[in-house]
Amino acid sequence: MEPYPVAIITGASQGIGKACAIGLSQAGYRPVLVARTESKLQDVANEIEARDIKGEVQKPLIYPLDVTDYAKVQQFVREIDNRFGRVDLLVSNAGILRRGTLDVSVSDFEKIIQTNLVSPFVLLKEVLPLMKKLGKGHIFNVASRGGKVGFAGEGAYDASKFGYVGLSESLYREVAREGISVTAICPGWVNTEMAQQGGATLSAEEMIQPEDILKTIQWVLELAPNTCVREVVLEPSKSIA
């Protein structure tokens, strides 16, 4: 049986997911990297291995996968179970950003909900039984500040993230007694390609950095096992109103 703790990171090909994949690998986790583009995942895996000067990092596994393909998500988790028999940590980070409220089409609204809410629901549904079998685990649901505040012009996106935060809080209250910690991370603008394409009004230096999300996760992991953190909200100082 796999002696190393296993960490699944979705949206691992760039931004927050990439930072978490690199940091968790250096912390002793076997990283399982999930995203749609295999070449980008391989670049992250190569960077993880290149940083492993002392030969102490576990070789990353890459899984090119569209998280909205629910059958493949289920198959993926079964493969992880068969191979390692465990999942110790999940960073559920994959998502999309689309501007608009009632001016988005019904099909676009459904796509946003599908990607940002239904897909993590499916992944959580598959991963949680493995953590229950293990008797422990950490789940980090990377939501958004838009899951706490409804911003003008972002109603569709915010609706998906409000739902995600609610799902995360319910799960937090359900599984804490089983040794499983569930934390929603709700950042404002993070210096990622998605933020830049989504119309971020801050410069790269003014935004939260992807490594700050990693540091937040590391902080939670360092707390006593009986200490649970339901939610962490992070804001760039120049966007606080």
NORWO-V839791 format. One record per residue. N is the residue number from 1. RES is the residue in one small letter. PSI is psi in radians with two decimals (none if undefined). OMEGA is omega in whole degrees, 0 to 359 (none if undefined). D_LAST is the distance of its C-alpha to the last C-alpha in Angstrom with 2 decimals. Layout:
{{N:RES:PSI:OMEGA:D_LAST} {N:RES:PSI:OMEGA:D_LAST}}
This chain:
{{1:m:2.50:183:50.78} {2:e:2.08:183:47.82} {3:p:-0.26:184:47.32} {4:y:2.52:176:43.86} {5:p:2.47:184:40.66} {6:v:2.28:179:39.49} {7:a:2.14:174:35.91} {8:i:2.27:177:35.03} {9:i:2.06:176:32.07} {10:t:2.73:187:31.25} {11:g:0.63:191:29.59} {12:a:0.00:186:31.24} {13:s:-0.21:182:32.18} {14:q:3.00:171:29.01} {15:g:-2.30:183:25.47} {16:i:-0.80:182:24.45} {17:g:-0.72:178:27.86} {18:k:-0.81:179:29.77} {19:a:-0.73:180:28.04} {20:c:-0.68:180:28.76} {21:a:-0.80:180:32.30} {22:i:-0.83:183:33.08} {23:g:-0.73:181:31.63} {24:l:-0.57:176:33.27} {25:s:-0.68:179:36.55} {26:q:-0.35:179:36.57} {27:a:0.03:175:35.95} {28:g:0.10:178:39.18} {29:y:2.57:168:38.23} {30:r:1.90:185:40.23} {31:p:2.31:174:37.56} {32:v:1.95:190:38.06} {33:l:2.20:183:36.07} {34:v:2.27:173:35.35} {35:a:3.05:185:34.18} {36:r:-0.58:190:35.83} {37:t:1.98:184:37.13} {38:e:-0.70:183:39.92} {39:s:-0.68:178:40.02} {40:k:-0.67:176:36.39} {41:l:-0.71:180:36.99} {42:q:-0.63:177:40.12} {43:d:-0.73:179:38.27} {44:v:-0.77:178:35.97} {45:a:-0.72:179:39.07} {46:n:-0.68:179:40.83} {47:e:-0.68:177:38.02} {48:i:-0.79:181:38.10} {49:e:-0.61:179:41.85} {50:a:-0.55:179:41.74} {51:r:-0.20:185:39.56} {52:d:1.23:184:42.12} {53:i:-0.64:184:44.28} {54:k:0.00:179:45.95} {55:g:0.57:184:46.61} {56:e:-0.15:185:44.66} {57:v:2.39:178:42.21} {58:q:2.44:183:43.23} {59:k:2.22:180:43.76} {60:p:2.60:171:40.91} {61:l:2.42:178:41.80} {62:i:2.41:178:40.36} {63:y:1.70:174:40.23} {64:p:2.07:189:39.49} {65:l:2.34:171:38.21} {66:d:2.03:186:36.24} {67:v:-0.22:177:34.38} {68:t:-0.05:174:34.89} {69:d:1.58:191:38.63} {70:y:-0.62:179:38.94} {71:a:-0.69:179:42.63} {72:k:-0.57:175:42.09} {73:v:-0.79:178:39.28} {74:q:-0.75:178:41.76} {75:q:-0.72:179:44.45} {76:f:-0.82:181:42.26} {77:v:-0.64:176:41.51} {78:r:-0.72:179:45.23} {79:e:-0.71:178:46.10} {80:i:-0.73:179:43.81} {81:d:-0.78:181:45.44} {82:n:-0.63:184:48.89} {83:r:-0.76:187:48.30} {84:f:-0.43:182:46.46} {85:g:0.30:183:46.70} {86:r:2.67:164:43.19} {87:v:2.06:184:39.46} {88:d:-0.51:187:37.67} {89:l:2.41:176:34.14} {90:l:2.20:169:32.20} {91:v:1.75:182:29.05} {92:s:1.71:194:28.35} {93:n:-0.28:184:26.18} {94:a:2.44:179:27.64} {95:g:2.98:177:25.60} {96:i:2.72:178:24.81} {97:l:2.15:175:21.87} {98:r:2.34:178:22.58} {99:r:2.68:175:20.43} {100:g:2.72:177:21.17} {101:t:-1.78:179:21.40} {102:l:-0.11:178:24.65} {103:d:-0.05:174:25.65} {104:v:2.68:178:26.55} {105:s:2.80:178:30.19} {106:v:-0.71:181:31.43} {107:s:-0.67:178:32.82} {108:d:-0.68:177:29.56} {109:f:-0.77:179:27.75} {110:e:-0.66:179:30.59} {111:k:-0.73:179:30.34} {112:i:-0.83:179:26.67} {113:i:-0.72:180:27.50} {114:q:-0.80:184:30.66} {115:t:-0.75:189:29.15} {116:n:-0.26:183:25.94} {117:l:-0.91:182:27.37} {118:v:-0.73:181:31.14} {119:s:-0.85:176:31.89} {120:p:-0.55:176:30.19} {121:f:-0.81:180:31.85} {122:v:-0.78:181:35.20} {123:l:-0.78:178:34.67} {124:l:-0.70:180:33.71} {125:k:-0.58:181:36.72} {126:e:-0.65:186:38.97} {127:v:-0.64:186:37.68} {128:l:-0.73:178:37.28} {129:p:-0.55:178:41.06} {130:l:-0.65:177:41.71} {131:m:-0.67:177:39.40} {132:k:-0.68:177:41.07} {133:k:-0.62:179:44.42} {134:l:-0.44:180:43.31} {135:g:0.25:179:42.01} {136:k:2.95:177:38.74} {137:g:2.82:176:35.86} {138:h:2.28:176:32.18} {139:i:2.22:177:30.06} {140:f:1.93:179:26.66} {141:n:1.87:181:25.00} {142:v:1.78:182:22.44} {143:a:-2.07:183:20.13} {144:s:2.75:168:16.54} {145:r:-0.47:176:12.92} {146:g:-0.07:173:14.17} {147:g:-0.01:179:16.55} {148:k:-0.50:182:14.08} {149:v:2.29:176:11.81} {150:g:1.93:183:13.64} {151:f:2.55:177:12.11} {152:a:2.34:178:13.98} {153:g:0.11:181:16.86} {154:e:0.42:188:16.99} {155:g:-0.68:181:18.76} {156:a:-0.85:178:21.82} {157:y:-0.81:182:20.27} {158:d:-0.64:178:17.87} {159:a:-0.73:180:20.98} {160:s:-0.65:183:22.82} {161:k:-0.58:172:20.27} {162:f:-0.77:178:19.86} {163:g:-0.70:181:23.64} {164:y:-0.74:178:23.78} {165:v:-0.71:178:21.64} {166:g:-0.75:177:23.89} {167:l:-0.76:181:26.97} {168:s:-0.74:181:25.98} {169:e:-0.70:178:25.43} {170:s:-0.77:180:28.75} {171:l:-0.68:177:30.50} {172:y:-0.78:182:29.06} {173:r:-0.39:183:30.70} {174:e:-0.60:192:33.89} {175:v:-0.01:182:34.88} {176:a:-0.69:181:33.73} {177:r:-0.21:179:37.18} {178:e:0.19:177:38.80} {179:g:0.25:182:37.32} {180:i:2.19:182:34.73} {181:s:2.30:179:31.08} {182:v:2.12:182:28.44} {183:t:2.22:172:24.87} {184:a:2.26:177:22.05} {185:i:2.14:188:19.79} {186:c:1.47:181:16.42} {187:p:2.66:166:14.85} {188:g:-2.64:183:12.18} {189:w:2.17:176:13.81} {190:v:2.48:183:17.08} {191:n:1.42:180:19.43} {192:t:2.90:176:22.02} {193:e:-0.66:180:24.16} {194:m:-0.71:179:22.65} {195:a:-0.74:180:19.12} {196:q:-0.71:179:20.73} {197:q:-0.40:183:22.77} {198:g:0.08:175:19.94} {199:g:0.53:178:18.11} {200:a:2.38:183:15.58} {201:t:0.00:180:13.84} {202:l:2.72:174:13.89} {203:s:2.91:180:17.21} {204:a:-0.69:182:19.19} {205:e:-0.46:182:18.70} {206:e:-0.27:182:14.90} {207:m:2.86:169:14.91} {208:i:2.49:179:16.00} {209:q:2.58:179:19.78} {210:p:-0.61:180:22.22} {211:e:-0.40:177:23.93} {212:d:-0.56:175:20.95} {213:i:-0.75:175:21.59} {214:l:-0.80:181:25.22} {215:k:-0.60:177:24.58} {216:t:-0.78:178:22.68} {217:i:-0.77:180:25.77} {218:q:-0.65:178:28.10} {219:w:-0.82:179:26.49} {220:v:-0.72:181:27.05} {221:l:-0.44:182:30.56} {222:e:-0.16:181:31.41} {223:l:2.84:177:30.79} {224:a:2.56:184:33.84} {225:p:-0.48:181:35.15} {226:n:0.14:179:34.61} {227:t:2.11:181:30.88} {228:c:2.46:177:28.68} {229:v:1.93:184:25.00} {230:r:-0.67:191:23.83} {231:e:2.47:175:20.39} {232:v:2.20:177:18.15} {233:v:2.22:179:14.47} {234:l:2.39:181:13.44} {235:e:2.45:170:10.25} {236:p:2.37:186:10.52} {237:s:-0.56:184:9.19} {238:k:-0.02:178:8.38} {239:s:0.06:180:6.26} {240:i:2.20:180:3.80} {241:a:none:none:0.00}}
